[in-house]
Amino acid sequence: MSVVAHLQELKKKHETLSQKVEETQRSPSTDPLAVQELKKQKLRLKEEIARLDS
């Protein structure tokens, strides 16, 4: 897999996680730990995207 394709895949995963975080936070039975874990995953992806994009 090329770096460009890998970056595109990471960005797609990041966007999917963003949507999932929003959906989870809107849920009346939101588990704060679940939201926190999703945000950590999102941050890790963002850091990897920044590392590969530079």
C-alpha positions in Angstrom: 0.0 0.0 0.0 1.4 3.4 -1.0 1.8 6.2 1.6 -1.0 8.2 -0.2 -3.4 5.3 0.0 -2.5 4.7 3.6 -3.1 8.3 4.4 -6.5 8.3 2.7 -7.5 5.2 4.7 -6.4 6.8 8.0 -8.3 9.9 7.2 -11.4 7.9 6.4 -11.1 6.0 9.7 -10.6 9.4 11.6 -13.8 10.7 10.0 -15.7 7.6 10.9 -14.5 7.9 14.5 -15.5 11.5 14.6 -19.0 10.6 13.6 -19.1 7.7 16.1 -18.0 10.1 18.9 -20.8 12.5 18.1 -23.4 9.7 17.9 -22.2 8.3 21.2 -22.3 11.7 23.0 -25.9 12.3 21.8 -27.1 8.9 23.2 -29.0 9.2 26.5 -27.1 6.3 27.9 -23.6 7.6 27.1 -20.7 5.8 28.7 -18.0 8.4 29.4 -15.3 5.8 29.2 -16.4 4.7 25.8 -16.3 8.3 24.5 -12.9 8.8 26.0 -11.6 5.6 24.3 -13.0 6.7 21.0 -11.3 10.1 21.4 -8.0 8.4 22.2 -8.2 6.3 19.1 -9.1 9.4 17.0 -6.1 11.2 18.5 -3.7 8.3 17.7 -5.0 8.4 14.1 -4.5 12.1 13.9 -1.0 11.9 15.1 -0.1 9.1 12.6 -1.7 11.1 9.8 0.4 14.2 10.8 3.6 12.0 11.0 3.0 10.5 7.6 1.9 13.8 6.0 5.0 15.7 6.9 
